[in-house]
Amino acid sequence: METTVESSGLPADVYSAKCPTRQVLDHISGKWTILVVDALIEGTLRYTDLRRRIEGVSQKMLTQTLRCLETDGFVTRTVYPTIPPRVEYALTDLGHSLAEPITSLRQWTEAHINEIERARARSNTATPTSGRECAASTVA
């Protein structure tokens, strides 16, 4: 079944640079988005709990990621009027629908890490330090 983008009346097509699905795909495929959504599958978490759970994420990147997820309707943000303010994040129904493929991707990555590392060791090129370097090396 083909989805029509309501704002344009055109078919949804992530391969089209003008289609809003491309921007959404960019948001949901980000490293921090994947980790935040996967962490929130277990339930509501406070900002500080998310920061502790996701090693290596800066305060700026976590805040930016959570704002994007909230804007796109994947996450709810609840602020409680306490001192200091308590802020909690939870997945919406839309966020839970995204969580299933994200969990599958995490599980696949963890299951195949040894094969990937062996392939990297056999490679003639230096081991990339990030997915961006891999993506950049394949662009002509």
Contact map, one row per residue, 1 for C-alpha under 8 A:
11100000000000000000000000000000000000000000000000000000000000000000000000000000000000000000000000000000000000000000000000000000000000000000
11110000001100000000000000000000000000000000000000000000000000000000000000000000000000000000000000000000000000000000000000000000000000000000
11111000001100000000000000000000000000000000000000000000000000000000000000000000000000000000000000000000000000000000000000000000000000000000
01111100111100000000000000000000000000000000000000000000000000000000000000000000000000000000000000000000000000000000000000000000000000000000
00111111111100000000000000000000000000000000000000000000000000000000000000000000000000000000000000000000000000000000000000000000000000000000
00011111110000000000000000000000000000000000000000000000000000000000000000000000000000000000000000000000000000000000000000000000000000000000
00001111100000000000000000000000000000000000000000000000000000000000000000000000000000000000000000000000000000000000000000000000000000000000
00001111110000000000000000000000000000000000000000000000000000000000000000000000000000000000000000000000000000000000000000000000000000000000
00011111111000000000000000000000000000000000000000000000000000000000000000000000000000000000000000000000000000000000000000000000000000000000
00011101111100000000000000000000000000000000000000000000000000000000000000000000000000000000000000000000000000000000000000000000000000000000
01111000111110000000000000000000000000000000000000000000000000000000000000000000000000000000000000000000000000000000000000000000000000000000
01111000011111000011100000000000000000000000000000000000000000000000000000000000000000000000000000000000000000000000000000000000000000000000
00000000001111110010110000000000000000000000000000000000000000000000000000000000000000000000000000000000000000000000000000000000000000000000
00000000000111111011110010000000000000000000000000000000000000000000000000000000000000000000000000000000000000000000000000000000000000000000
00000000000011111010010000000000000000000000000000000000000000000000000000000000000000000000000000000000000000000000000000000000000000000000
00000000000011111110010000000000000000000000000000000000000000000000000000000000000000000000000000000000000000000000000000000000000000000000
00000000000001111110010000000000000000000000000000000000000000000000000000000000000000000000000000000000000000000000000000000000000000000000
00000000000000011111010000000000000000000000000000000000000000000000000000000000000000000000000000000000000000000000000000000000000000000000
00000000000111111111111000000000000000000000000000000000000000000000000000000000000000000000000000000000000000000000000000000000000000000000
00000000000101000111111100000000000000000000000000000000000000000000000000000000000000000000000000000000000000000000000000000000000000000000
00000000000111000011111110000000000000000000000000000000000000000000000000000000000000000000000000000000000000000000000000000000000000000000
00000000000011111111111111000000000000000000000000000000000000000000000000000000000000000000000000000000000000000000000000000000000000000000
00000000000000000011111111100000000000000000000000000000000000000000000000000000000000000000000000000000000000000000000000000000000000000000
00000000000000000001111111110000000000000000000000000000000000000000000100000000000000000000000000000000000000000000000000000000000000000000
00000000000001000000111111111000000000000000000000000000000000000000000000000000000000000000000000000000000000000000000000000000000000000000
00000000000000000000011111111100000000000000000000000000000000000000000000000000000000000000000000000000000000000000000000000000000000000000
00000000000000000000001111111100100000000000000000000000000000000001000000000000000000000000000000000000000000000000000000000000000000000000
00000000000000000000000111111100110000000000000000000000000000000000000000000000000000000000000000000000000000000000000000000000000000000000
00000000000000000000000011111110110000000000000000000000000000000000000000000000000000000000000000000000000000000000000000000000000000000000
00000000000000000000000001111111110000000000000000000000000000000000000000000000000000000000000000000000000000000000000000000000000000000000
00000000000000000000000000001111111000000000000000000000000000000000000000000000000000000000000000000000000000000000000000000000000000000000
00000000000000000000000000000111111100000000000000000000100011001000000000000000000000000000000000000000000000000000000000000000000000000000
00000000000000000000000000111111111110000000000000000000000000001100100000000000000000000000000000000000000000000000000000000000000000000000
00000000000000000000000000011111111111000000000000000000000000000000000000000000000000000000000000000100000000000000000000000000000000000000
00000000000000000000000000000011111111100000000000000100000000000000000000000000000000000000000000000000000000000000000000000000000000000000
00000000000000000000000000000001111111110000000001000100000000000100000000000000000000000000000000000000000000000000000000000000000000000000
00000000000000000000000000000000111111111000000000000000000000000000000000000000000000000010001001100100000000000000000000000000000000000000
00000000000000000000000000000000011111111100000000000000000000000000000000000000000000000000000000100110000000000000000000000000000000000000
00000000000000000000000000000000001111111100000001001100000000000000000000000000000000000000000000000000000000000000000000000000000000000000
00000000000000000000000000000000000111111111100000000000000000000000000000000000000000001110000000000000000000000000000000000000000000000000
00000000000000000000000000000000000011111110000000000000000000000000000000000000000000000010000100100000000000000000000000000000000000000000
00000000000000000000000000000000000001111111000000000000000000000000000000000000000000000000000000000000000000000000000000000000000000000000
00000000000000000000000000000000000000011111100000000000000000000000000000000000000000000110000000000000000000000000000000000000000000000000
00000000000000000000000000000000000000010111110000000000000000000000000000000000000000011110000000000000000000000000000000000000000000000000
00000000000000000000000000000000000000010011111011000000000000000000000000000000000000011100000000000000000000000000000000000000000000000000
00000000000000000000000000000000000000000001111111000000000000000000000000000000000001111000000000000000000000000000000000000000000000000000
00000000000000000000000000000000000000000000111111100000000000000000000000000000000000111000000000000000000000000000000000000000000000000000
00000000000000000000000000000000000000000000011111110000000000000000000000000000000000000000000000000000000000000000000000000000000000000000
00000000000000000000000000000000000000000000111111111000000000000000000000000000000000000000000000000000000000000000000000000000000000000000
00000000000000000000000000000000000100100000111111111100000000000000000000000000000000000000000000000000000000000000000000000000000000000000
00000000000000000000000000000000000000000000001111111110111001000000000000000000000000000000000000000000000000000000000000000000000000000000
00000000000000000000000000000000000000000000000111111110000000000000000000000000000000000000000000000000000000000000000000000000000000000000
00000000000000000000000000000000000000100000000011111110000000000000000000000000000000000000000000000000000000000000000000000000000000000000
00000000000000000000000000000000001100100000000001111111100000000000000000000000000000000000000000000000000000000000000000000000000000000000
00000000000000000000000000000000000000000000000000111111100000000000000000000000000000000000000000000000000000000000000000000000000000000000
00000000000000000000000000000000000000000000000000000111110000000000000000000000000000000000000000000000000000000000000000000000000000000000
00000000000000000000000000000001000000000000000000100111111011000000000000000000000000000000000000000000000000000000000000000000000000000000
00000000000000000000000000000000000000000000000000100001111111000000000000000000000000000000000000000000000000000000000000000000000000000000
00000000000000000000000000000000000000000000000000100000111111100000000000000000000000000000000000000000000000000000000000000000000000000000
00000000000000000000000000000000000000000000000000000000011111110000000000000000000000000000000000000000000000000000000000000000000000000000
00000000000000000000000000000001000000000000000000000000111111111000000000000000000000000000000000000000000000000000000000000000000000000000
00000000000000000000000000000001000000000000000000100000111111111100000000000000000000000000000000000000000000000000000000000000000000000000
00000000000000000000000000000000000000000000000000000000001111111110000000000000000000000000000000000000000000000000000000000000000000000000
00000000000000000000000000000000000000000000000000000000000111111111000000000000000000000000000000000000000000000000000000000000000000000000
00000000000000000000000000000001100000000000000000000000000011111111100000000000000000000000000000000000000000000000000000000000000000000000
00000000000000000000000000000000100100000000000000000000000001111111110000100000000000000000000000000000000000000000000000000000000000000000
00000000000000000000000000000000000000000000000000000000000000111111111000000000000000000000000000000000000000000000000000000000000000000000
00000000000000000000000000100000000000000000000000000000000000011111111100000000000000000000000000000000000000000000000000000000000000000000
00000000000000000000000000000000100000000000000000000000000000001111111111100000000000000000000000000000000000000000000000000000000000000000
00000000000000000000000000000000000000000000000000000000000000000111111111111000000000000000000000000000000000000000000000000000000000000000
00000000000000000000000000000000000000000000000000000000000000000011111111000000000000000000000000000000000000000000000000000000000000000000
00000000000000000000000100000000000000000000000000000000000000000001111111100000000000000000000000000000000000000000000000000000000000000000
00000000000000000000000000000000000000000000000000000000000000000000111111110000000000000001011000000000000000000000000000000000000000000000
00000000000000000000000000000000000000000000000000000000000000000000111111110000000000000011111101000000000000000000000000000000000000000000
00000000000000000000000000000000000000000000000000000000000000000100110111111000000000001111001000000000000000000000000000000000000000000000
00000000000000000000000000000000000000000000000000000000000000000000010011111100000000001111000000000000000000000000000000000000000000000000
00000000000000000000000000000000000000000000000000000000000000000000010000111110000000111100000000000000000000000000000000000000000000000000
00000000000000000000000000000000000000000000000000000000000000000000000000011111000000111000000000000000000000000000000000000000000000000000
00000000000000000000000000000000000000000000000000000000000000000000000000001111100011110000000000000000000000000000000000000000000000000000
00000000000000000000000000000000000000000000000000000000000000000000000000000111110011100000000000000000000000000000000000000000000000000000
00000000000000000000000000000000000000000000000000000000000000000000000000000011111011000000000000000000000000000000000000000000000000000000
00000000000000000000000000000000000000000000000000000000000000000000000000000001111111000000000000000000000000000000000000000000000000000000
00000000000000000000000000000000000000000000000000000000000000000000000000000000111111000000000000000000000000000000000000000000000000000000
00000000000000000000000000000000000000000000000000000000000000000000000000000000011111000000000000000000000000000000000000000000000000000000
00000000000000000000000000000000000000000000000000000000000000000000000000000011111111100000000000000000000000000000000000000000000000000000
00000000000000000000000000000000000000000000010000000000000000000000000000000011111111110000000000000000000000000000000000000000000000000000
00000000000000000000000000000000000000000000011000000000000000000000000000001111000011111000000000000000000000000000000000000000000000000000
00000000000000000000000000000000000000000001111000000000000000000000000000001110000001111100000000000000000000000000000000000000000000000000
00000000000000000000000000000000000000010001111000000000000000000000000000111100000000111110000000000000000000000000000000000000000000000000
00000000000000000000000000000000000000010011100000000000000000000000000000111000000000011111000000000000000000000000000000000000000000000000
00000000000000000000000000000000000010011011000000000000000000000000000001110000000000001111111100000000000000000000000000000000000000000000
00000000000000000000000000000000000000000000000000000000000000000000000011110000000000000111111100000000000000000000000000000000000000000000
00000000000000000000000000000000000000000000000000000000000000000000000001000000000000000011111110000000000000000000000000000000000000000000
00000000000000000000000000000000000000000000000000000000000000000000000011000000000000000011111111000000000000000000000000000000000000000000
00000000000000000000000000000000000010000000000000000000000000000000000011100000000000000011111111100000000000000000000000000000000000000000
00000000000000000000000000000000000000001000000000000000000000000000000001000000000000000011111111110000000000000000000000000000000000000000
00000000000000000000000000000000000000000000000000000000000000000000000000000000000000000000111111110000000000000000000000000000000000000000
00000000000000000000000000000000000010000000000000000000000000000000000001000000000000000000011111111100000000000000000000000000000000000000
00000000000000000000000000000000000011001000000000000000000000000000000000000000000000000000001111111110000000000000000000000000000000000000
00000000000000000000000000000000000000000000000000000000000000000000000000000000000000000000000111111111000000000000000000000000000000000000
00000000000000000000000000000000000000000000000000000000000000000000000000000000000000000000000001111111100000000000000000000000000000000000
00000000000000000000000000000000010011000000000000000000000000000000000000000000000000000000000001111111110000000000000000000000000000000000
00000000000000000000000000000000000001000000000000000000000000000000000000000000000000000000000000111111111000000000000000000000000000000000
00000000000000000000000000000000000000000000000000000000000000000000000000000000000000000000000000011111111100000000000000000000000000000000
00000000000000000000000000000000000000000000000000000000000000000000000000000000000000000000000000001111111110000000000000000000000000000000
00000000000000000000000000000000000000000000000000000000000000000000000000000000000000000000000000000111111111000000000000000000000000000000
00000000000000000000000000000000000000000000000000000000000000000000000000000000000000000000000000000011111111100000000000000000000000000000
00000000000000000000000000000000000000000000000000000000000000000000000000000000000000000000000000000001111111110000000000000000000000000000
00000000000000000000000000000000000000000000000000000000000000000000000000000000000000000000000000000000111111111000000000000000000000000000
00000000000000000000000000000000000000000000000000000000000000000000000000000000000000000000000000000000011111111000000000000000000000000000
00000000000000000000000000000000000000000000000000000000000000000000000000000000000000000000000000000000001111111100000000000000000000000000
00000000000000000000000000000000000000000000000000000000000000000000000000000000000000000000000000000000000111111111000000000000000000000000
00000000000000000000000000000000000000000000000000000000000000000000000000000000000000000000000000000000000011111111100000000000000000000000
00000000000000000000000000000000000000000000000000000000000000000000000000000000000000000000000000000000000000111111110000000000000000000000
00000000000000000000000000000000000000000000000000000000000000000000000000000000000000000000000000000000000000011111111000000000000000000000
00000000000000000000000000000000000000000000000000000000000000000000000000000000000000000000000000000000000000011111111100000000000000000000
00000000000000000000000000000000000000000000000000000000000000000000000000000000000000000000000000000000000000001111111110000000000000000000
00000000000000000000000000000000000000000000000000000000000000000000000000000000000000000000000000000000000000000111111111000000000000000000
00000000000000000000000000000000000000000000000000000000000000000000000000000000000000000000000000000000000000000011111111100000000000000000
00000000000000000000000000000000000000000000000000000000000000000000000000000000000000000000000000000000000000000001111111100010000000000000
00000000000000000000000000000000000000000000000000000000000000000000000000000000000000000000000000000000000000000000111111100010000000000000
00000000000000000000000000000000000000000000000000000000000000000000000000000000000000000000000000000000000000000000011111110000000000000000
00000000000000000000000000000000000000000000000000000000000000000000000000000000000000000000000000000000000000000000001111111110000000000000
00000000000000000000000000000000000000000000000000000000000000000000000000000000000000000000000000000000000000000000000001111100000000000000
00000000000000000000000000000000000000000000000000000000000000000000000000000000000000000000000000000000000000000000000000111110000000000000
00000000000000000000000000000000000000000000000000000000000000000000000000000000000000000000000000000000000000000000000000111111000000000000
00000000000000000000000000000000000000000000000000000000000000000000000000000000000000000000000000000000000000000000000110101111100000000000
00000000000000000000000000000000000000000000000000000000000000000000000000000000000000000000000000000000000000000000000000000111111011000000
00000000000000000000000000000000000000000000000000000000000000000000000000000000000000000000000000000000000000000000000000000011111010000000
00000000000000000000000000000000000000000000000000000000000000000000000000000000000000000000000000000000000000000000000000000001111111000000
00000000000000000000000000000000000000000000000000000000000000000000000000000000000000000000000000000000000000000000000000000001111111100000
00000000000000000000000000000000000000000000000000000000000000000000000000000000000000000000000000000000000000000000000000000000011111110000
00000000000000000000000000000000000000000000000000000000000000000000000000000000000000000000000000000000000000000000000000000001111111111000
00000000000000000000000000000000000000000000000000000000000000000000000000000000000000000000000000000000000000000000000000000001011111111100
00000000000000000000000000000000000000000000000000000000000000000000000000000000000000000000000000000000000000000000000000000000001111111110
00000000000000000000000000000000000000000000000000000000000000000000000000000000000000000000000000000000000000000000000000000000000111111110
00000000000000000000000000000000000000000000000000000000000000000000000000000000000000000000000000000000000000000000000000000000000011111111
00000000000000000000000000000000000000000000000000000000000000000000000000000000000000000000000000000000000000000000000000000000000001111111
00000000000000000000000000000000000000000000000000000000000000000000000000000000000000000000000000000000000000000000000000000000000000111111
00000000000000000000000000000000000000000000000000000000000000000000000000000000000000000000000000000000000000000000000000000000000000001111
